[in-house]
């Protein structure tokens, strides 16, 4: 199901940073540090989702600055680099199905515990904020920046493995703040979902919309008021659901999700541009000889 196709199918071959190896790790880690640091600080300021839109705006601005550090990067290319381009709608549809299955954790908790889960008063606004913060902003950092940059010159599986140390480092504050049980659970979920979310990112034409939906569903517990008697059961169910359900996305082959909507790979585009350049040069030479 997971094939080693080129990662940058939705980005231009020009003005792209090079493969992250050797000295190239330094600017990559600086960019990641700026993005993740911004996300982490703003998340400490507001963990409820109420200010999610503002957090997304700030993260996008930082991401634009990081991306524009590459000289002569067109603005249209920057939008694609951030993963905010037009997605493949089949991948979005699949992410909606996966998200609905994840949300079944709430009625399951009610059945198992007998508790009544109530939505918070301003849940529509918080839902929008959660999608902006945990969905788009976090996916911009993890898939739109880290995965996209590391994917150049690497296979899908190898790239996911390279992102694991970044995932672990990013969850150290959660372990320190919330304890080892919560922190390890969050780390396991983040590591496990790295595979299906990256898969949805790639099959979604290198955009963050599809993985952002699933990411939001996993963090949707902030929409509910949980009785104290149901917290432990719900937490365990949420971890199990978050570990298992997103993996179902991998069952659907790439050709089904991308199909004719997939853009040509970086290599294919490069050959196409070279062939066009060659034809133009040949035309100019023939005119000169004539």
DRENPA-3360 file (N, C-alpha, C; in nm, 2 decimals, always signed):
BEGIN
1 = XXXXXXXX = +0.08/-0.12/+0.00/+0.00/+0.00/+0.00/+0.09/+0.13/+0.00 ~ +0.20/+0.12/+0.07/+0.28/+0.24/+0.08/+0.40/+0.23/-0.02 ~ +0.39/+0.30/-0.12/+0.49/+0.29/-0.23/+0.58/+0.41/-0.22 ~ +0.71/+0.39/-0.26/+0.81/+0.50/-0.26/+0.80/+0.60/-0.37 ~ +0.68/+0.66/-0.38/+0.67/+0.76/-0.49/+0.74/+0.89/-0.44 ~ +0.76/+0.98/-0.54/+0.82/+1.11/-0.50/+0.73/+1.19/-0.41 ~ +0.79/+1.26/-0.31/+0.71/+1.33/-0.22/+0.65/+1.46/-0.27 ~ +0.72/+1.52/-0.36/+0.68/+1.66/-0.39/+0.59/+1.67/-0.51;
9 = XXXXXXXX = +0.50/+1.58/-0.52/+0.41/+1.58/-0.64/+0.33/+1.70/-0.65 ~ +0.31/+1.78/-0.54/+0.23/+1.90/-0.54/+0.31/+2.02/-0.54 ~ +0.44/+2.01/-0.55/+0.53/+2.13/-0.54/+0.61/+2.14/-0.67 ~ +0.66/+2.26/-0.69/+0.74/+2.29/-0.81/+0.88/+2.24/-0.79 ~ +0.95/+2.19/-0.89/+1.09/+2.15/-0.88/+1.19/+2.26/-0.86 ~ +1.14/+2.38/-0.89/+1.23/+2.49/-0.87/+1.21/+2.56/-0.74 ~ +1.32/+2.62/-0.69/+1.31/+2.69/-0.56/+1.28/+2.60/-0.44 ~ +1.31/+2.48/-0.46/+1.29/+2.38/-0.35/+1.42/+2.37/-0.27;
17 = XXXXXXXX = +1.42/+2.37/-0.14/+1.54/+2.34/-0.06/+1.59/+2.20/-0.10 ~ +1.72/+2.18/-0.08/+1.78/+2.06/-0.12/+1.75/+1.95/-0.02 ~ +1.81/+1.83/-0.05/+1.79/+1.71/+0.04/+1.85/+1.74/+0.17 ~ +1.78/+1.70/+0.28/+1.83/+1.73/+0.41/+1.94/+1.63/+0.45 ~ +2.06/+1.66/+0.43/+2.17/+1.57/+0.46/+2.29/+1.66/+0.50 ~ +2.38/+1.61/+0.58/+2.50/+1.68/+0.62/+2.47/+1.82/+0.68 ~ +2.53/+1.92/+0.62/+2.51/+2.06/+0.67/+2.37/+2.11/+0.65 ~ +2.30/+2.05/+0.56/+2.16/+2.09/+0.54/+2.07/+2.07/+0.66;
25 = XXXXXXXX = +2.11/+1.98/+0.75/+2.04/+1.96/+0.87/+2.03/+2.09/+0.96 ~ +2.13/+2.17/+0.95/+2.13/+2.29/+1.04/+2.01/+2.38/+1.01 ~ +2.00/+2.43/+0.88/+1.89/+2.52/+0.85/+1.75/+2.45/+0.87 ~ +1.75/+2.32/+0.84/+1.62/+2.24/+0.86/+1.58/+2.25/+1.00 ~ +1.67/+2.22/+1.09/+1.64/+2.21/+1.24/+1.61/+2.35/+1.29 ~ +1.68/+2.45/+1.24/+1.64/+2.59/+1.28/+1.50/+2.62/+1.24 ~ +1.46/+2.59/+1.12/+1.33/+2.62/+1.07/+1.23/+2.54/+1.15 ~ +1.26/+2.41/+1.18/+1.17/+2.33/+1.26/+1.15/+2.39/+1.40;
33 = XXXXXXXX = +1.27/+2.43/+1.46/+1.26/+2.48/+1.59/+1.18/+2.61/+1.60 ~ +1.19/+2.69/+1.50/+1.11/+2.82/+1.50/+0.96/+2.78/+1.49 ~ +0.92/+2.69/+1.41/+0.78/+2.65/+1.39/+0.73/+2.58/+1.51 ~ +0.80/+2.48/+1.55/+0.75/+2.40/+1.67/+0.75/+2.49/+1.80 ~ +0.85/+2.57/+1.81/+0.86/+2.66/+1.93/+0.74/+2.76/+1.93 ~ +0.71/+2.81/+1.82/+0.59/+2.90/+1.81/+0.46/+2.83/+1.84 ~ +0.45/+2.71/+1.79/+0.33/+2.63/+1.81/+0.32/+2.59/+1.96 ~ +0.43/+2.55/+2.02/+0.43/+2.51/+2.16/+0.40/+2.62/+2.26;
41 = XXXXXXXX = +0.46/+2.74/+2.23/+0.44/+2.86/+2.32/+0.29/+2.90/+2.31 ~ +0.24/+2.91/+2.19/+0.10/+2.95/+2.17/+0.00/+2.85/+2.23 ~ +0.04/+2.72/+2.22/-0.04/+2.61/+2.28/-0.04/+2.62/+2.43 ~ +0.07/+2.66/+2.49/+0.07/+2.69/+2.64/-0.02/+2.81/+2.68 ~ -0.02/+2.90/+2.59/-0.11/+3.02/+2.61/-0.25/+2.99/+2.61 ~ -0.29/+2.91/+2.51/-0.43/+2.87/+2.50/-0.44/+2.72/+2.45 ~ -0.48/+2.63/+2.54/-0.49/+2.49/+2.51/-0.64/+2.45/+2.49 ~ -0.73/+2.55/+2.49/-0.87/+2.52/+2.48/-0.92/+2.51/+2.34;
49 = XXXXXXXX = -0.85/+2.58/+2.25/-0.90/+2.59/+2.11/-0.97/+2.72/+2.08 ~ -1.00/+2.79/+2.18/-1.08/+2.92/+2.16/-1.00/+3.02/+2.07 ~ -0.87/+3.02/+2.08/-0.79/+3.11/+2.00/-0.72/+3.04/+1.89 ~ -0.77/+2.93/+1.84/-0.71/+2.85/+1.74/-0.68/+2.92/+1.61 ~ -0.77/+3.00/+1.57/-0.75/+3.08/+1.44/-0.63/+3.17/+1.45 ~ -0.62/+3.24/+1.57/-0.51/+3.33/+1.59/-0.38/+3.26/+1.59 ~ -0.38/+3.14/+1.65/-0.26/+3.06/+1.66/-0.22/+3.01/+1.52 ~ -0.32/+2.97/+1.44/-0.29/+2.93/+1.30/-0.23/+3.05/+1.22;
57 = XXXXXXXX = -0.28/+3.17/+1.23/-0.23/+3.28/+1.16/-0.08/+3.30/+1.19 ~ -0.05/+3.30/+1.32/+0.09/+3.32/+1.36/+0.18/+3.22/+1.31 ~ +0.14/+3.09/+1.32/+0.22/+2.98/+1.27/+0.24/+2.99/+1.12 ~ +0.13/+3.03/+1.05/+0.15/+3.04/+0.90/+0.25/+3.15/+0.87 ~ +0.24/+3.26/+0.94/+0.33/+3.37/+0.92/+0.48/+3.33/+0.94 ~ +0.50/+3.25/+1.05/+0.64/+3.20/+1.07/+0.68/+3.11/+0.96 ~ +0.59/+3.02/+0.92/+0.62/+2.93/+0.81/+0.65/+3.00/+0.68 ~ +0.58/+3.11/+0.65/+0.61/+3.18/+0.53/+0.75/+3.24/+0.54;
65 = XXXXXXXX = +0.79/+3.29/+0.66/+0.92/+3.35/+0.67/+1.03/+3.24/+0.65 ~ +1.01/+3.12/+0.71/+1.10/+3.01/+0.70/+1.11/+2.97/+0.55 ~ +1.00/+2.96/+0.49/+1.00/+2.91/+0.35/+1.06/+3.02/+0.25 ~ +1.03/+3.14/+0.28/+1.09/+3.25/+0.20/+1.24/+3.27/+0.22 ~ +1.29/+3.20/+0.31/+1.44/+3.21/+0.33/+1.51/+3.15/+0.21 ~ +1.44/+3.07/+0.13/+1.50/+3.02/+0.01/+1.48/+3.13/-0.10 ~ +1.60/+3.17/-0.16/+1.59/+3.29/-0.25/+1.50/+3.26/-0.37 ~ +1.43/+3.37/-0.41/+1.35/+3.37/-0.53/+1.24/+3.27/-0.53;
73 = XXXXXXXX = +1.18/+3.24/-0.41/+1.07/+3.15/-0.40/+0.94/+3.22/-0.44 ~ +0.87/+3.18/-0.54/+0.74/+3.25/-0.58/+0.64/+3.23/-0.47 ~ +0.55/+3.32/-0.45/+0.45/+3.32/-0.35/+0.36/+3.20/-0.37 ~ +0.33/+3.17/-0.50/+0.24/+3.05/-0.53/+0.31/+2.92/-0.48 ~ +0.44/+2.91/-0.50/+0.51/+2.80/-0.45/+0.51/+2.79/-0.30 ~ +0.52/+2.90/-0.23/+0.51/+2.90/-0.09/+0.38/+2.84/-0.04 ~ +0.27/+2.88/-0.10/+0.14/+2.82/-0.06/+0.14/+2.67/-0.07 ~ +0.20/+2.62/-0.18/+0.20/+2.48/-0.20/+0.30/+2.41/-0.10;
81 = XXXXXXXX = +0.41/+2.48/-0.07/+0.50/+2.42/+0.02/+0.44/+2.41/+0.16 ~ +0.35/+2.50/+0.20/+0.29/+2.49/+0.33/+0.18/+2.39/+0.33 ~ +0.14/+2.33/+0.22/+0.04/+2.23/+0.22/-0.10/+2.29/+0.21 ~ -0.11/+2.41/+0.17/-0.24/+2.48/+0.16/-0.30/+2.49/+0.02 ~ -0.25/+2.41/-0.07/-0.30/+2.41/-0.20/-0.43/+2.33/-0.21 ~ -0.47/+2.30/-0.34/-0.60/+2.22/-0.36/-0.57/+2.08/-0.34 ~ -0.65/+2.01/-0.25/-0.62/+1.87/-0.22/-0.68/+1.77/-0.32 ~ -0.65/+1.65/-0.31/-0.72/+1.54/-0.38/-0.84/+1.50/-0.30;
89 = XXXXXXXX = -0.96/+1.52/-0.35/-1.08/+1.51/-0.27/-1.11/+1.37/-0.23 ~ -1.05/+1.27/-0.30/-1.07/+1.14/-0.25/-1.00/+1.11/-0.12 ~ -0.89/+1.17/-0.10/-0.81/+1.16/+0.03/-0.89/+1.23/+0.14 ~ -0.95/+1.35/+0.10/-1.03/+1.42/+0.20/-1.15/+1.34/+0.24 ~ -1.22/+1.27/+0.15/-1.33/+1.19/+0.18/-1.29/+1.08/+0.27 ~ -1.18/+1.01/+0.24/-1.13/+0.90/+0.33/-1.10/+0.96/+0.47 ~ -1.04/+1.07/+0.48/-1.01/+1.13/+0.61/-1.14/+1.16/+0.69 ~ -1.25/+1.20/+0.62/-1.38/+1.22/+0.68/-1.43/+1.09/+0.74;
97 = XXXXXXXX = -1.42/+0.98/+0.66/-1.47/+0.85/+0.71/-1.39/+0.81/+0.84 ~ -1.26/+0.82/+0.83/-1.17/+0.79/+0.94/-1.21/+0.87/+1.06 ~ -1.23/+1.00/+1.04/-1.26/+1.09/+1.15/-1.39/+1.05/+1.22 ~ -1.49/+1.02/+1.14/-1.62/+0.97/+1.20/-1.60/+0.85/+1.29 ~ -1.52/+0.76/+1.24/-1.49/+0.63/+1.32/-1.42/+0.67/+1.45 ~ -1.33/+0.76/+1.44/-1.26/+0.81/+1.56/-1.36/+0.87/+1.66 ~ -1.45/+0.94/+1.61/-1.55/+1.01/+1.70/-1.65/+0.91/+1.77 ~ -1.65/+0.79/+1.72/-1.73/+0.69/+1.79/-1.69/+0.66/+1.93;
105 = XXXXXXXX = -1.57/+0.71/+1.96/-1.52/+0.68/+2.10/-1.61/+0.75/+2.20 ~ -1.68/+0.85/+2.17/-1.77/+0.92/+2.26/-1.89/+0.84/+2.30 ~ -1.97/+0.79/+2.20/-2.08/+0.71/+2.24/-2.04/+0.58/+2.30 ~ -1.92/+0.53/+2.26/-1.87/+0.40/+2.32/-1.84/+0.43/+2.47 ~ -1.78/+0.54/+2.50/-1.76/+0.57/+2.64/-1.89/+0.58/+2.72 ~ -1.99/+0.64/+2.66/-2.12/+0.65/+2.73/-2.18/+0.51/+2.76 ~ -2.16/+0.42/+2.66/-2.21/+0.28/+2.67/-2.14/+0.21/+2.78 ~ -2.00/+0.22/+2.78/-1.92/+0.14/+2.87/-1.93/+0.19/+3.02;
113 = XXXXXXXX = -1.94/+0.33/+3.03/-1.94/+0.38/+3.17/-2.07/+0.42/+3.22 ~ -2.17/+0.44/+3.13/-2.30/+0.48/+3.17/-2.31/+0.63/+3.20 ~ -2.20/+0.70/+3.18/-2.20/+0.85/+3.20/-2.25/+0.92/+3.08 ~ -2.30/+1.04/+3.11/-2.35/+1.13/+3.00/-2.24/+1.23/+2.97 ~ -2.20/+1.23/+2.85/-2.10/+1.33/+2.81/-2.17/+1.45/+2.75 ~ -2.14/+1.57/+2.79/-2.21/+1.69/+2.75/-2.11/+1.78/+2.67 ~ -2.16/+1.84/+2.56/-2.08/+1.93/+2.49/-2.07/+2.06/+2.57 ~ -1.95/+2.12/+2.55/-1.93/+2.25/+2.62/-2.02/+2.36/+2.55;
121 = XXXXXXXX = -2.04/+2.47/+2.62/-2.14/+2.56/+2.57/-2.11/+2.62/+2.43 ~ -1.99/+2.66/+2.41/-1.95/+2.73/+2.29/-1.87/+2.63/+2.20 ~ -1.93/+2.50/+2.19/-1.86/+2.40/+2.11/-1.84/+2.43/+1.97 ~ -1.93/+2.50/+1.89/-1.90/+2.53/+1.75/-1.78/+2.61/+1.73 ~ -1.76/+2.71/+1.82/-1.64/+2.80/+1.80/-1.52/+2.72/+1.84 ~ -1.52/+2.64/+1.94/-1.41/+2.56/+1.98/-1.37/+2.46/+1.87 ~ -1.47/+2.40/+1.81/-1.45/+2.31/+1.70/-1.37/+2.37/+1.59 ~ -1.41/+2.50/+1.55/-1.33/+2.57/+1.45/-1.19/+2.60/+1.50;
129 = XXXXXXXX = -1.18/+2.63/+1.62/-1.04/+2.66/+1.68/-0.96/+2.54/+1.68 ~ -1.02/+2.42/+1.72/-0.94/+2.30/+1.72/-0.90/+2.26/+1.58 ~ -0.98/+2.28/+1.48/-0.94/+2.25/+1.34/-0.82/+2.34/+1.30 ~ -0.83/+2.47/+1.34/-0.73/+2.56/+1.30/-0.60/+2.53/+1.37 ~ -0.61/+2.50/+1.50/-0.49/+2.48/+1.59/-0.43/+2.33/+1.57 ~ -0.50/+2.23/+1.63/-0.46/+2.10/+1.62/-0.46/+2.04/+1.48 ~ -0.55/+2.09/+1.40/-0.56/+2.04/+1.26/-0.46/+2.10/+1.17 ~ -0.49/+2.22/+1.13/-0.40/+2.29/+1.03/-0.27/+2.33/+1.08;
137 = XXXXXXXX = -0.26/+2.40/+1.19/-0.13/+2.45/+1.24/-0.03/+2.34/+1.27 ~ -0.08/+2.24/+1.35/+0.01/+2.13/+1.38/+0.05/+2.05/+1.25 ~ -0.04/+2.03/+1.16/-0.01/+1.95/+1.04/+0.08/+2.03/+0.95 ~ +0.07/+2.16/+0.96/+0.16/+2.25/+0.88/+0.31/+2.22/+0.93 ~ +0.32/+2.21/+1.06/+0.46/+2.19/+1.11/+0.51/+2.05/+1.08 ~ +0.42/+1.95/+1.11/+0.47/+1.81/+1.10/+0.47/+1.76/+0.96 ~ +0.37/+1.78/+0.88/+0.36/+1.73/+0.75/+0.41/+1.84/+0.65 ~ +0.35/+1.96/+0.66/+0.39/+2.06/+0.56/+0.53/+2.11/+0.57;
145 = XXXXXXXX = +0.60/+2.09/+0.68/+0.74/+2.13/+0.69/+0.83/+2.01/+0.71 ~ +0.82/+1.94/+0.82/+0.91/+1.84/+0.86/+0.91/+1.72/+0.76 ~ +0.79/+1.67/+0.74/+0.78/+1.55/+0.65/+0.82/+1.59/+0.51 ~ +0.76/+1.70/+0.46/+0.79/+1.74/+0.32/+0.94/+1.76/+0.30 ~ +1.01/+1.83/+0.39/+1.15/+1.85/+0.37/+1.23/+1.72/+0.37 ~ +1.20/+1.64/+0.47/+1.28/+1.51/+0.49/+1.24/+1.41/+0.38 ~ +1.13/+1.43/+0.31/+1.09/+1.33/+0.21/+1.17/+1.34/+0.09 ~ +1.23/+1.45/+0.06/+1.31/+1.47/-0.06/+1.43/+1.38/-0.05;
153 = XXXXXXXX = +1.44/+1.29/-0.15/+1.55/+1.20/-0.16/+1.54/+1.07/-0.07 ~ +1.42/+1.05/-0.01/+1.40/+0.94/+0.08/+1.27/+0.87/+0.05 ~ +1.26/+0.74/+0.09/+1.14/+0.67/+0.07/+1.04/+0.71/+0.17 ~ +0.91/+0.68/+0.16/+0.81/+0.71/+0.25/+0.84/+0.66/+0.39 ~ +0.87/+0.53/+0.40/+0.89/+0.47/+0.53/+1.01/+0.53/+0.60 ~ +1.12/+0.55/+0.52/+1.24/+0.61/+0.58/+1.21/+0.75/+0.63 ~ +1.13/+0.82/+0.56/+1.10/+0.96/+0.61/+1.02/+0.96/+0.74 ~ +0.92/+0.87/+0.75/+0.85/+0.86/+0.87/+0.94/+0.83/+0.99;
161 = XXXXXXXX = +1.03/+0.74/+0.97/+1.13/+0.70/+1.07/+1.21/+0.82/+1.11 ~ +1.25/+0.90/+1.01/+1.33/+1.02/+1.04/+1.26/+1.13/+1.12 ~ +1.12/+1.13/+1.11/+1.05/+1.22/+1.19/+1.02/+1.18/+1.33 ~ +1.05/+1.05/+1.36/+1.02/+1.00/+1.50/+1.10/+1.07/+1.61 ~ +1.23/+1.10/+1.59/+1.30/+1.18/+1.70/+1.24/+1.32/+1.72 ~ +1.19/+1.38/+1.61/+1.13/+1.51/+1.63/+1.00/+1.50/+1.71 ~ +0.92/+1.39/+1.68/+0.80/+1.36/+1.75/+0.83/+1.34/+1.90 ~ +0.93/+1.26/+1.93/+0.97/+1.23/+2.07/+1.01/+1.36/+2.14;
169 = XXXXXXXX = +1.09/+1.44/+2.08/+1.14/+1.57/+2.14/+1.02/+1.66/+2.17 ~ +0.93/+1.67/+2.07/+0.81/+1.76/+2.09/+0.72/+1.72/+2.20 ~ +0.72/+1.59/+2.24/+0.63/+1.54/+2.35/+0.70/+1.53/+2.48 ~ +0.82/+1.57/+2.49/+0.89/+1.57/+2.63/+0.82/+1.67/+2.72 ~ +0.78/+1.79/+2.68/+0.70/+1.88/+2.77/+0.57/+1.82/+2.82 ~ +0.51/+1.74/+2.74/+0.38/+1.68/+2.79/+0.41/+1.58/+2.90 ~ +0.52/+1.50/+2.88/+0.56/+1.41/+2.99/+0.59/+1.48/+3.12 ~ +0.66/+1.59/+3.11/+0.70/+1.66/+3.23/+0.58/+1.73/+3.29;
177 = XXXXXXXX = +0.49/+1.78/+3.21/+0.37/+1.85/+3.26/+0.26/+1.76/+3.31 ~ +0.23/+1.66/+3.24/+0.11/+1.57/+3.27/+0.14/+1.44/+3.33 ~ +0.27/+1.41/+3.34/+0.31/+1.28/+3.39/+0.34/+1.18/+3.29 ~ +0.40/+1.07/+3.33/+0.45/+0.97/+3.23/+0.34/+0.89/+3.16 ~ +0.23/+0.87/+3.24/+0.12/+0.79/+3.17/+0.06/+0.87/+3.06 ~ +0.02/+0.99/+3.08/-0.04/+1.07/+2.98/+0.06/+1.10/+2.87 ~ +0.18/+1.13/+2.91/+0.29/+1.17/+2.81/+0.32/+1.05/+2.72 ~ +0.34/+0.93/+2.78/+0.37/+0.82/+2.70/+0.25/+0.78/+2.60;
185 = XXXXXXXX = +0.13/+0.79/+2.65/+0.01/+0.77/+2.57/+0.01/+0.87/+2.45 ~ +0.04/+1.00/+2.48/+0.04/+1.10/+2.37/+0.15/+1.07/+2.27 ~ +0.27/+1.02/+2.32/+0.38/+0.99/+2.24/+0.35/+0.87/+2.15 ~ +0.29/+0.77/+2.20/+0.25/+0.65/+2.12/+0.15/+0.69/+2.01 ~ +0.05/+0.77/+2.05/-0.05/+0.81/+1.95/+0.02/+0.89/+1.84 ~ +0.11/+0.99/+1.88/+0.17/+1.07/+1.78/+0.26/+0.99/+1.68 ~ +0.33/+0.89/+1.74/+0.42/+0.81/+1.66/+0.34/+0.72/+1.57 ~ +0.23/+0.66/+1.62/+0.15/+0.57/+1.54/+0.08/+0.64/+1.43;
193 = XXXXXXXX = +0.03/+0.76/+1.46/-0.05/+0.83/+1.35/+0.04/+0.90/+1.25 ~ +0.17/+0.90/+1.28/+0.26/+0.96/+1.18/+0.25/+0.90/+1.04 ~ +0.23/+0.76/+1.05/+0.22/+0.69/+0.92/+0.10/+0.72/+0.84 ~ -0.03/+0.70/+0.90/-0.15/+0.73/+0.82/-0.16/+0.88/+0.79 ~ -0.12/+0.97/+0.88/-0.13/+1.11/+0.85/-0.04/+1.16/+0.73 ~ +0.08/+1.10/+0.73/+0.17/+1.13/+0.62/+0.12/+1.07/+0.49 ~ +0.05/+0.95/+0.50/-0.01/+0.89/+0.38/-0.12/+0.98/+0.33 ~ -0.20/+1.03/+0.41/-0.31/+1.12/+0.37/-0.25/+1.25/+0.31;
201 = XXXXXXXX = -0.14/+1.29/+0.37/-0.08/+1.41/+0.32/-0.03/+1.39/+0.17 ~ +0.04/+1.28/+0.15/+0.09/+1.25/+0.01/-0.02/+1.23/-0.09 ~ -0.12/+1.14/-0.05/-0.23/+1.11/-0.14/-0.32/+1.23/-0.16 ~ -0.31/+1.32/-0.07/-0.39/+1.45/-0.08/-0.32/+1.55/-0.16 ~ -0.23/+1.51/-0.25/-0.15/+1.60/-0.33/-0.06/+1.69/-0.26 ~ +0.00/+1.64/-0.15/+0.09/+1.72/-0.07/+0.03/+1.84/+0.00 ~ -0.10/+1.81/+0.05/-0.17/+1.92/+0.12/-0.20/+1.87/+0.26 ~ -0.23/+1.96/+0.36/-0.25/+1.92/+0.49/-0.40/+1.91/+0.53;
209 = XXXXXXXX = -0.49/+1.93/+0.43/-0.63/+1.93/+0.47/-0.68/+1.79/+0.52 ~ -0.65/+1.68/+0.45/-0.69/+1.55/+0.49/-0.64/+1.51/+0.63 ~ -0.51/+1.52/+0.65/-0.46/+1.48/+0.78/-0.51/+1.57/+0.89 ~ -0.54/+1.70/+0.86/-0.59/+1.79/+0.96/-0.72/+1.75/+1.01 ~ -0.81/+1.69/+0.93/-0.94/+1.65/+0.97/-0.92/+1.53/+1.07 ~ -0.84/+1.44/+1.05/-0.82/+1.32/+1.14/-0.75/+1.37/+1.27 ~ -0.66/+1.46/+1.26/-0.59/+1.52/+1.37/-0.69/+1.59/+1.46 ~ -0.78/+1.66/+1.40/-0.88/+1.73/+1.48/-0.98/+1.64/+1.55;
217 = XXXXXXXX = -1.01/+1.53/+1.48/-1.10/+1.43/+1.54/-1.04/+1.37/+1.67 ~ -0.91/+1.34/+1.66/-0.84/+1.28/+1.78/-0.84/+1.38/+1.90 ~ -0.83/+1.51/+1.87/-0.82/+1.61/+1.98/-0.96/+1.67/+2.01 ~ -1.07/+1.60/+1.96/-1.20/+1.66/+1.98/-1.25/+1.64/+2.12 ~ -1.18/+1.57/+2.21/-1.22/+1.56/+2.35/-1.24/+1.69/+2.42 ~ -1.18/+1.79/+2.36/-1.19/+1.93/+2.43/-1.33/+1.99/+2.40 ~ -1.41/+1.92/+2.32/-1.55/+1.97/+2.30/-1.65/+1.92/+2.41 ~ -1.60/+1.83/+2.49/-1.69/+1.76/+2.59/-1.65/+1.79/+2.73;
225 = XXXXXXXX = -1.75/+1.78/+2.82/-1.73/+1.78/+2.96/-1.73/+1.64/+3.01 ~ -1.62/+1.59/+3.06/-1.62/+1.45/+3.10/-1.64/+1.44/+3.25 ~ -1.73/+1.36/+3.30/-1.74/+1.33/+3.44/-1.62/+1.26/+3.49 ~ -1.58/+1.29/+3.62/-1.46/+1.23/+3.68/-1.46/+1.08/+3.67 ~ -1.57/+1.02/+3.68/-1.58/+0.87/+3.69/-1.55/+0.81/+3.55 ~ -1.56/+0.89/+3.44/-1.54/+0.84/+3.31/-1.41/+0.88/+3.25 ~ -1.33/+0.96/+3.32/-1.20/+1.01/+3.26/-1.10/+0.90/+3.22 ~ -1.08/+0.81/+3.32/-0.98/+0.70/+3.29/-1.02/+0.61/+3.18;
233 = XXXXXXXX = -1.15/+0.57/+3.18/-1.20/+0.48/+3.08/-1.19/+0.55/+2.94 ~ -1.24/+0.68/+2.94/-1.23/+0.75/+2.81/-1.09/+0.76/+2.76 ~ -1.00/+0.80/+2.85/-0.86/+0.82/+2.81/-0.80/+0.69/+2.75 ~ -0.83/+0.57/+2.81/-0.78/+0.45/+2.75/-0.84/+0.41/+2.62 ~ -0.98/+0.44/+2.61/-1.04/+0.41/+2.48/-0.99/+0.51/+2.37 ~ -0.97/+0.63/+2.41/-0.92/+0.73/+2.31/-0.78/+0.69/+2.26 ~ -0.70/+0.64/+2.35/-0.56/+0.60/+2.30/-0.57/+0.48/+2.21 ~ -0.66/+0.38/+2.25/-0.67/+0.26/+2.16/-0.73/+0.30/+2.03;
241 = XXXXXXXX = -0.83/+0.38/+2.03/-0.90/+0.42/+1.90/-0.80/+0.50/+1.81 ~ -0.72/+0.59/+1.88/-0.63/+0.67/+1.80/-0.51/+0.59/+1.75 ~ -0.48/+0.48/+1.81/-0.37/+0.40/+1.76/-0.42/+0.31/+1.65 ~ -0.54/+0.27/+1.65/-0.59/+0.17/+1.55/-0.66/+0.23/+1.43 ~ -0.76/+0.31/+1.46/-0.85/+0.36/+1.35/-0.78/+0.43/+1.24 ~ -0.69/+0.53/+1.26/-0.63/+0.60/+1.15/-0.55/+0.51/+1.06 ~ -0.50/+0.40/+1.11/-0.43/+0.30/+1.02/-0.51/+0.24/+0.91 ~ -0.65/+0.25/+0.93/-0.74/+0.20/+0.82/-0.72/+0.28/+0.69;
249 = XXXXXXXX = -0.67/+0.40/+0.70/-0.64/+0.48/+0.58/-0.54/+0.41/+0.49 ~ -0.45/+0.33/+0.54/-0.35/+0.27/+0.46/-0.41/+0.15/+0.38 ~ -0.53/+0.11/+0.41/-0.59/+0.00/+0.34/-0.62/+0.04/+0.19 ~ -0.66/+0.17/+0.18/-0.70/+0.22/+0.05/-0.57/+0.25/-0.04 ~ -0.55/+0.19/-0.15/-0.43/+0.21/-0.23/-0.42/+0.35/-0.28 ~ -0.29/+0.39/-0.31/-0.26/+0.53/-0.35/-0.34/+0.56/-0.49 ~ -0.34/+0.46/-0.57/-0.40/+0.48/-0.71/-0.55/+0.52/-0.70 ~ -0.61/+0.47/-0.59/-0.75/+0.50/-0.57/-0.77/+0.64/-0.52;
257 = XXXXXXXX = -0.68/+0.68/-0.43/-0.70/+0.81/-0.37/-0.65/+0.92/-0.46 ~ -0.54/+0.90/-0.52/-0.48/+1.00/-0.61/-0.54/+1.00/-0.75 ~ -0.53/+0.88/-0.81/-0.58/+0.86/-0.94/-0.54/+0.97/-1.04 ~ -0.63/+1.01/-1.12/-0.59/+1.11/-1.22/-0.57/+1.25/-1.16 ~ -0.60/+1.27/-1.03/-0.58/+1.40/-0.97/-0.44/+1.42/-0.93 ~ -0.36/+1.32/-0.93/-0.22/+1.33/-0.88/-0.14/+1.41/-0.98 ~ -0.06/+1.51/-0.93/+0.02/+1.58/-1.02/+0.15/+1.51/-1.05 ~ +0.22/+1.54/-1.16/+0.34/+1.47/-1.19/+0.45/+1.49/-1.08;
265 = XXXXXXXX = +0.53/+1.38/-1.07/+0.64/+1.39/-0.96/+0.74/+1.49/-1.00 ~ +0.83/+1.52/-0.90/+0.94/+1.61/-0.92/+1.03/+1.57/-1.04 ~ +1.06/+1.44/-1.04/+1.14/+1.39/-1.15/+1.08/+1.40/-1.28 ~ +0.95/+1.37/-1.29/+0.88/+1.38/-1.41/+0.87/+1.52/-1.46 ~ +0.84/+1.61/-1.37/+0.84/+1.76/-1.41/+0.97/+1.80/-1.45 ~ +1.08/+1.75/-1.38/+1.21/+1.80/-1.43/+1.24/+1.75/-1.57 ~ +1.21/+1.62/-1.60/+1.23/+1.58/-1.74/+1.15/+1.65/-1.84 ~ +1.03/+1.69/-1.80/+0.94/+1.76/-1.89/+1.00/+1.90/-1.92;
273 = XXXXXXXX = +1.05/+1.96/-1.81/+1.11/+2.10/-1.83/+1.24/+2.09/-1.92 ~ +1.31/+1.99/-1.89/+1.44/+1.97/-1.97/+1.41/+1.95/-2.11 ~ +1.31/+1.87/-2.14/+1.27/+1.84/-2.28/+1.22/+1.96/-2.35 ~ +1.14/+2.04/-2.28/+1.09/+2.17/-2.33/+1.21/+2.26/-2.36 ~ +1.30/+2.27/-2.26/+1.42/+2.35/-2.28/+1.50/+2.31/-2.40 ~ +1.51/+2.18/-2.42/+1.59/+2.13/-2.53/+1.52/+2.16/-2.66 ~ +1.39/+2.15/-2.67/+1.32/+2.18/-2.79/+1.33/+2.33/-2.83 ~ +1.32/+2.42/-2.72/+1.33/+2.56/-2.74/+1.47/+2.60/-2.80;
281 = XXXXXXXX = +1.57/+2.53/-2.73/+1.71/+2.56/-2.78/+1.73/+2.51/-2.92 ~ +1.67/+2.40/-2.96/+1.68/+2.35/-3.09/+1.61/+2.44/-3.19 ~ +1.49/+2.49/-3.15/+1.42/+2.59/-3.24/+1.50/+2.71/-3.26 ~ +1.56/+2.77/-3.15/+1.64/+2.89/-3.17/+1.76/+2.86/-3.26 ~ +1.82/+2.74/-3.24/+1.94/+2.71/-3.33/+1.90/+2.70/-3.47 ~ +1.79/+2.64/-3.50/+1.75/+2.63/-3.64/+1.72/+2.76/-3.70 ~ +1.66/+2.85/-3.62/+1.63/+2.98/-3.67/+1.76/+3.06/-3.70 ~ +1.86/+3.04/-3.61/+1.99/+3.11/-3.63/+2.05/+3.05/-3.76;
289 = XX = +2.05/+2.92/-3.78/+2.11/+2.86/-3.90/+2.04/+2.91/-4.03 ~ +1.91/+2.93/-4.01/+1.83/+2.97/-4.13/+1.87/+3.11/-4.16;
% end
